[in-house]
Amino acid sequence: MRWMPANIISSMQTLLAGPLVEQARSTAQIEVIRQTMLDRLAGSGDSAFPQIKRRILSVTDLQGLWYLRSDLMGALSSMHGELVARQSLEEITGMFEGLLPKSMFSRSALRRH
């Protein structure tokens, strides 16, 4: 019976650490997505679309960044054309995979990934 308390302790540590690890992963991924969005907007987009840059910087969660994709698409389309904007958005959309409910993705986006 000596192994039982060790297993219980190990299981409890896993249960307690699980959400913390997921939260840290999510926080790190938010920053990666945020930086990618800012990188796409860099250059003339910084001065032409300062409100979008501010919103990207101020959003604190994945859903907020998710919903900013349409604003970013508009800015990128006017800067580089729709084809380049779509390619950038497809890459950014892929970064959200596994982090948000599948119901938030369009069916066509799910088929591509």
N, C-alpha and C positions, 0 to 999 in steps of 0.2 A: 504493500500500500504506500510505500515511500514515494513511488513515482507519481502518484496521483496529485499531491500538492504541487509538484513541479509542473505537471501538465496544466493544472488549473491556473497557476501563476503565468505560465507562458501564454495560455489562451486569453487570459485577462489582458496581458500586455498587448497582444495582437489586436484584441477588440478595442482597447483604448488608443493605441497608436494608429490604427487604420484610418479613422477620420482625420487625424492630424497629418498623416502622410498624404492623403487625398487632398486636403486643404492646401498643403504646401505645393503639391503638384499643380493644382488648379491656379494658385496664385502665380506660380512661375510661368504657367502657360498663358495667363492673362497678360503678363508682361511681354512675352514673346509675340503674342498676337498684336498687342498695342504697338510694339516697336516696328513690326512688319507693316502695320497700317501707316504709321508715321513715315517710315522709309518710302513707301509708295507715294506719299503726299509731299515728300521733300522737294526742295528746289523752289520752283515757281509756285507750287501749291501752298507752301507756307505763307506766302504773302497774299496769294489770290483767295485762299480759303482759310483764314485764321480761325473762324468760328468752328470749323470742323476739327482743326488741330486741337483747339481748346477742349472740345467735347471728347475727343479721343483721349486726351490727357486726363480729363476729370472723371471719366467713367471708372467705376470701381469693381464691376462684375462682368462675367462672361456675356450675360444677356444684353447688357448695355452695349458692349462692343459688337455683338451680333447685329443689333438693330442699327448701328452706325454704318454698317456695310453699304446700305443704299445711298447714304449721303456721300460716302467715299466713292462709290461707283459714279455718281454724278460728277464729282470733282475730277476724278481720273478720266472720265469720258471727255470732259471739256479740255483737259490738259493734253491727253495722248490719243484720243479716239476710243471708240467703243470696243474694238477688238482687244487692245492692250488692257483696257479697264476690265473687261470680262476675264481675261487671263489672270490678272492680279486678284480679282475677287474670287475666282475658283480656287486659287492657291490659299487665300485667306479663309475661305469657307471650309476647306479641308482641314485647317488647323483646329476647327471647333469639333471635329468628329470625335465622339466618345466623351465629350465634355458637356454636351447639351442633349436634351431628349431628342430622339429621332424625329418626333413630330414637328420639330422646328425646322427641319430640312425639307426642301421641296423634293418631290419624287424624282425629278430629273437629276438633282444633286446626289441623291442616294444611289442612283443607278451608276453614276460615274465613279463612285468610290467603292 
